[in-house]
Amino acid sequence: MPKLGMEPIRRDALVRATIAEIGAAGTLDVTVSQIARRAGMSSALAHHYFGGKDQIFLAAMGHILRVFRAEVVAGLRRARTPRARAEALIEASFAPSCFDPATVGAWMTLYAQAATHPETNRLLRMYQARLHTNLRHALRPLSRSADADAALLAALIDGLYLRAALGGGMTAEAAKGTIRRALDQMTGAGT
């Protein structure tokens, strides 16, 4: 007989184990058995809750996106100026909860999977659209080319994640500094 109330706990354990396994492997080339073992349960139970590795990965990315959204919302609540809004988005992108090595590995896997998996592609497009919209909104009062500048900042964020994933020694502080310098150039704040 199943233990009542265990499903959310087990699902969460599998999601966290998926992020950790992908982070350790640097790819989605992990098995459900490896994920389940890290979560402390059988692979049959993992299949029961999610069906397969693709579904577990989508759930893991959903978790990562919810954590990112919480960081963004908290930062935007504190922001009082357009510049502060842009900086809140930068801070959220490189917050410890969003920029740890396992999470960065999961992001890189998302990008790789998006080319061939429609559900993963949809998730990636949703994230990109939301980030672009938030950046454009923050930049509109600061820049005459807010749309293009938002696209550039989003691409810079992605590139810095890629550099971190490839072992380029990219720290969160260095990444934020790079993006702030770009923001200064876009808005004329550095001159």
N, C-alpha and C positions, 0 to 999 in steps of 0.2 A: 504494500500500500504506500503511495507517495506521501511524503511529509508535506503537510499543509504549509503554505507560505514559502516553500523552498525555491519555487520556480524563479522569482525575480533575483534571488541571491545567486542561484546557479547560472542564470543568464548573464548576470553582471560578472561573475567569475570567468565565464567563457569569453566574454568580450575583452576583459582585461588581459586574459591569457593570450588571446589572439593578437592584441597589440604588442605584448611582450615577445611572443614568438616571431612575429613579423619583424619587429625591431632587432631581435637577435640574429635572424637569418638575413635581413635586408631584402626580403622578397616574400611573395605569397607562396613560395615553394616550400610550404610546411604542410604537415598532415593534420587532419582532425584529431588523430591519436595524440600527436605532440601537443596540440592545443588543450585537449581534454586532460592529458597527464599534468600539464602545468596548472590547470584549474583544479586538479585533485578529484577528477571524476572519470568515468568510462567514456570511451568514444561513442558508445551506443546512446548514452545520455545526451551527449553533445548533438548527435544527429537527431535525437528526439526533439530537442529544443529549437534547433535551427535548420535541420534538413541537410546541410552540407557546408563545405568550406566557404563558398561564395556568399551564402546567407550570413554566416558568422562574420565574415569580413565586412559586409554591408552594415551589420549591426555595430561592429567595432567602429567603423567610420562614422556612423550615426552618433555614437557616443562621443567621439572626438569632436564632431561638429557641434554637439550640444555644449560641451565644455568650452569650445571657442566662442560660441554665442553668449554664454554666461560671462565670459571675460569681456566681450565687446559691450554687452548691455551694461555691465558694472562701470566700465570706463566711460561710456557715453553719458551715463547718469551724472558722473562727476564733471564732465566737460562743460565749460561755460562759454567757450568761443569756438569759432570754426577751426582755428589752429589746434585747440585742445581736442576737438573731435577727431581730427586727422591723427594726432599723436595717440589718442586712445586706441584707434584701430591698429596703429603700429605696435603699441604696447601689448595689445591683446594677441597679435600675431606671434609675438615672441615671448609671451608669458611662460613661466616655468611649466605650467600645466599643458601648454600647447607646443613647446619647443624642446621637449626632452627627446633623447635619441630614438626611443621606441616609437613615439608619435611621429617624428620626422620620417622614420622608415615606413610607417603606415601611409603617410601622405604620398611618398614616392611610389608606393605600391598602387595607391589609388590612381595616380597619374598614368602608370603603366597599364593598369587594368582598364582604364576608361577607353582606351583605343579599341578594345574588342568586346567589352561587356556593356550593353545598353544601360543596365541599372546603375552601374558604377559611373558611367558617363553622365547620366542624369544627376546623380549626387554631386559630381564635380562641377557640372554646369550651374547647379543651384548655388553652391558655395561661391563660385566665381562671380555670378551675377549679384549676389548679396554684397560681397566685398566691394565690387565695382560701384554699386549703387551707394553704399555707405561712404566710400572714398570720394565719389563725385559730389555727394551732398556736402561733405566737409570742405571740399576744395572750391566749390562754386563761388563763395564770397572772396576767395583768396587768389584765384587764378582765372585768366581769360580763357584758358583752354582746359577747363576742369575735367572734361570727359577724357581727353587724351592723357592728361596728367594722372588721372585715376587709373587708367589702363597701364601706364608706365609704373606707377607705384605697386600695383598688383603684380605685374610681371617681375618687378624687383624683389618683392616678397617671395614669389615662387622660386626665383633664381637663388636667393639666399638659403632657402630650404634645400634646394638641390645641392648647393655647395656644402651645407652641413651634412647632408646624407652621404656625400661622396668623401667625407672625411677631411674636408678642407679646413678644419679647425675653426669654423665659424661659431662664435659665441653669440648668445642673445644680445649682449651689450654691443658687440661690434656690428651686428645686423641692424639693430635699432639706430646706431650712429650713422650707418651708411644711408639708411632710408631718411633719416632726419636731414642729412646734408642734401639729399635729392629734393626733399620737400622745401628746404631753404632756397635752393636754386629755382624751383618752380614758382615759388611765391615771392621771390625777391627779398626774403627775410635775411639772407646771408650777406646782402650788399649794403 
